[in-house]
Amino acid sequence: MQTVTNSRAEPRKPRYLELADDLRRQILGGDLPLADQFPTESVLCARYGVSRFTVREALRTLQTEGLIQRKRGSGTVIQPAAARGGALHQPLSNVGEILQYARDTKVVFERDGSAPLPRKLAEQIDGETGGKWARFRGVRSGSGVDKPIAFTEAYIHPALADVADAIDLREPTLFKQVERLGRISIAQVTQDIQAVAASAEIAQALGVARRSPCLRILRCYCDDSGRVIEISASHHPGDRFAYAMHIEVER
C-alpha cells in the first residue's frame, strides 16, 4: 500500500505545487471560464509574487493532468471536460489534498448499521479486523460533473461505536470527525489503488453497467499505535476520475 504521511508532520510543498493547487481549484471550481484565455506567465508571476520558473513548473503540472493546453504563440487555454475524457483529474497524494478533494466535491452519506468487515475487504487490511464495524455509504459528485464520481463505503472501528453514532452526515469527511470526536490523532494513512469490476450495488449507485471498470481507492486511517480506526473504499467510474500524483525526484 502507498503511505500518505500524517498532515501534522507534512513538510511544506514546493511553491510550484502550491501554485498548481490554487490554479487547479479555480479551474475545477469554474472560477476561470473556459472562454477566457488563461492568465499569461507574466500575469501569474505578478499576481502570486513568484518566479517565471515556478509558474512554468506549475503549468507543466496542470498540463500533465490534462487540465490545460499550452501552445507556442497561442498561450494557455483550459481544456473542456470533454477534451479530458469527461474525467475529474484529482491529486490525492497527501492528507491535505484528500481534504481539498472533500471540500471541492459533495457527498451524501447515510448510516448502514454495523456488521463485520466484508471478507474480501478484511483480507486486504493489515491489522485487527474483527468485530462489528459501523458502516457508512455515500455517493460523491463533483463540480461541473453531472454524474456521480464515486461510491464510497466507510467503516469505523468497533471500539469507536459512540463516535460513529455522533458523526454528522452533513460534513464532507468522516475521518476528521473521528479524530475530533474520539480525541484521536491520525498518524498515518495508507492507500491501495486497484482496477476492479463494478458490483451490482456499485453499478446501480454510479449509473454504470455491471462489471464495468472502476478505480478503487482503499484507504486505512491509523492512529499513533498503528490501529486502523477507519477504512474507506471508494469506487470511481473509469471514465469520470483520474488519479494524479506528484513525485519529487531526489537529487
C-alpha positions, 0 to 999 in steps of 0.5 A, a space after each residue: 500500500 502507498 503511505 500518505 504521511 500524517 498532515 501534522 508532520 507534512 513538510 511544506 510543498 514546493 511553491 510550484 505545487 502550491 501554485 498548481 493547487 490554487 490554479 487547479 481549484 479555480 479551474 475545477 471550481 469554474 472560477 476561470 471560464 473556459 472562454 477566457 484565455 488563461 492568465 499569461 506567465 507574466 500575469 501569474 508571476 505578478 499576481 502570486 509574487 513568484 518566479 517565471 520558473 515556478 509558474 512554468 513548473 506549475 503549468 507543466 503540472 496542470 498540463 500533465 493532468 490534462 487540465 490545460 493546453 499550452 501552445 507556442 504563440 497561442 498561450 494557455 487555454 483550459 481544456 473542456 471536460 470533454 477534451 479530458 475524457 469527461 474525467 475529474 483529474 484529482 491529486 490525492 497524494 497527501 492528507 491535505 489534498 484528500 481534504 481539498 478533494 472533500 471540500 471541492 466535491 459533495 457527498 451524501 452519506 447515510 448510516 448502514 448499521 454495523 456488521 463485520 468487515 466484508 471478507 474480501 475487504 478484511 483480507 486486504 487490511 493489515 491489522 485487527 479486523 474483527 468485530 462489528 464495524 459501523 458502516 457508512 455509504 455515500 455517493 460523491 459528485 463533483 463540480 461541473 460533473 453531472 454524474 456521480 464520481 464515486 461510491 464510497 463505503 466507510 467503516 469505523 472501528 468497533 471500539 469507536 461505536 459512540 463516535 460513529 453514532 455522533 458523526 454528522 452526515 452533513 460534513 464532507 469527511 468522516 475521518 476528521 470527525 473521528 479524530 475530533 470526536 474520539 480525541 484521536 490523532 491520525 498518524 498515518 494513512 495508507 492507500 491501495 489503488 486497484 482496477 476492479 469490476 463494478 458490483 451490482 450495488 456499485 453499478 446501480 449507485 454510479 449509473 454504470 453497467 455491471 462489471 464495468 471498470 472502476 478505480 478503487 481507492 482503499 484507504 486505512 486511517 491509523 492512529 499513533 499505535 498503528 490501529 486502523 480506526 477507519 477504512 474507506 473504499 471508494 469506487 470511481 467510474 473509469 471514465 469520470 476520475 483520474 488519479 494524479 500524483 506528484 513525485 519529487 525526484 531526489 537529487 
